[in-house]
């Protein structure tokens, strides 16, 4: 069973330190969001992120869980440097971002879409890993939604990163594909950090070390499990 973790504010933007937790070596992410100075974010007069602080010591794979429209995707965009002010520590990391939409090149095959970030051999390897070995020459409009999502996941894995941001990663995938790709991701990114947005119980249970229950806006943490 999951152990409930306590939320505490800390003074620095992000500090990664070695820590032993229940006999297992983890690293600790510590974040502080202090108004407009760090990660506060607003659309016009609507504040989406403001004074959000948390200290996570439960592992390297974090799941962000909460209703739609509270700012989860906006938080990821800020962490990725696509909106607002990106934390300094994230600027020095290679970030692999799986967007909520697939963002495939429409006039490129599955293979060509993954080759946008890597060489042919690597692209073929990752497409095979996600179950698309026989579909590498298909164009997006010739694929199902689940196949398109698998191409996007293969491209993220081919790109690689110190930190993986995954926004609703398995939308459109059937249970068999989801289970296979979860296993691939767990093995492939085990030496990195993962932050994931999902509403799927199975995905959260299989991939996350801990689950952050969110509410808002403005975005805040209700509980951690």
Secondary structure as GFF3:
##gff-version 3
##sequence-region A 1 225
A	DSSP	beta_strand	17	21	.	.	.	ID=ss1
A	DSSP	beta_strand	24	32	.	.	.	ID=ss2
A	DSSP	three_ten_helix	35	37	.	.	.	ID=ss3
A	DSSP	beta_strand	41	43	.	.	.	ID=ss4
A	DSSP	beta_strand	46	49	.	.	.	ID=ss5
A	DSSP	beta_strand	53	56	.	.	.	ID=ss6
A	DSSP	beta_strand	61	65	.	.	.	ID=ss7
A	DSSP	alpha_helix	72	79	.	.	.	ID=ss8
A	DSSP	alpha_helix	88	91	.	.	.	ID=ss9
A	DSSP	beta_strand	95	98	.	.	.	ID=ss10
A	DSSP	alpha_helix	110	115	.	.	.	ID=ss11
A	DSSP	alpha_helix	120	129	.	.	.	ID=ss12
A	DSSP	three_ten_helix	140	142	.	.	.	ID=ss13
A	DSSP	alpha_helix	145	159	.	.	.	ID=ss14
A	DSSP	beta_strand	163	167	.	.	.	ID=ss15
A	DSSP	alpha_helix	175	188	.	.	.	ID=ss16
A	DSSP	beta_strand	193	197	.	.	.	ID=ss17
A	DSSP	alpha_helix	201	207	.	.	.	ID=ss18
A	DSSP	beta_strand	210	215	.	.	.	ID=ss19
A	DSSP	beta_strand	220	224	.	.	.	ID=ss20
###
